[in-house]
Amino acid sequence: MDEGKQDQNAATSQSAATTEPTTYGYCSWHRGYTAGIRVIEVVEQASGPGGVQSACGPCREQYGLVPYADRP
């Protein structure tokens, strides 16, 4: 196998191994824009817009936050 195909196969297997979606948005904990945010809390209201709080990977780890989609 040539070197180019090895590099391509390695890149494919690395991207396939990543199961967490990568999104770019606002982290409510460190108050800045970043990649890899996940929804942590959905704030619902009877009337009005409500809201969503999201966190990046480092903030989820630091504060022990569980993404909304991963909760039982």
C-alpha positions in Angstrom: 0.0 0.0 0.0 1.4 3.4 -0.9 1.8 6.2 1.6 -1.0 8.3 0.2 -3.6 5.6 0.7 -2.3 5.0 4.3 -2.8 8.7 5.1 -6.3 8.6 3.6 -7.3 5.5 5.5 -6.0 6.9 8.8 -8.0 10.2 8.2 -11.1 8.2 7.4 -10.9 6.0 10.5 -10.2 9.0 12.8 -13.3 10.9 11.5 -15.5 7.8 11.7 -14.4 7.2 15.4 -15.7 10.6 16.4 -19.3 10.2 17.5 -19.9 13.5 19.2 -21.3 16.1 16.8 -19.1 19.2 16.2 -21.0 22.4 16.2 -20.0 26.0 16.6 -21.9 28.3 18.9 -22.0 30.2 22.1 -20.9 28.6 25.4 -23.0 29.9 28.2 -20.4 29.0 30.9 -17.3 30.8 29.6 -19.4 33.3 27.6 -17.7 32.9 24.3 -18.0 31.4 20.9 -16.3 28.0 20.3 -16.5 24.7 18.5 -18.0 21.5 19.9 -20.8 22.9 22.0 -23.7 20.8 23.2 -27.1 21.7 24.6 -27.1 21.5 28.4 -30.4 23.0 29.5 -33.6 23.9 27.7 -35.6 26.7 29.4 -39.3 26.5 28.6 -41.8 29.2 29.3 -45.6 29.3 29.1 -45.4 32.4 27.0 -42.3 34.0 25.5 -39.2 32.7 23.8 -37.6 30.6 26.5 -34.0 29.7 25.8 -31.2 27.2 25.6 -27.9 27.0 27.5 -25.0 25.3 25.7 -21.5 24.4 26.8 -18.2 23.5 25.1 -16.2 20.4 25.9 -13.8 22.0 28.4 -16.6 23.6 30.3 -18.7 20.4 30.4 -15.7 18.6 31.9 -14.7 21.3 34.4 -18.3 21.8 35.7 -19.5 18.2 35.4 -22.2 19.1 32.9 -24.3 16.4 31.2 -25.6 17.2 27.7 -29.4 17.3 27.5 -29.5 14.6 24.8 -27.4 12.2 27.0 -29.8 12.3 30.0 -32.1 9.4 30.8 
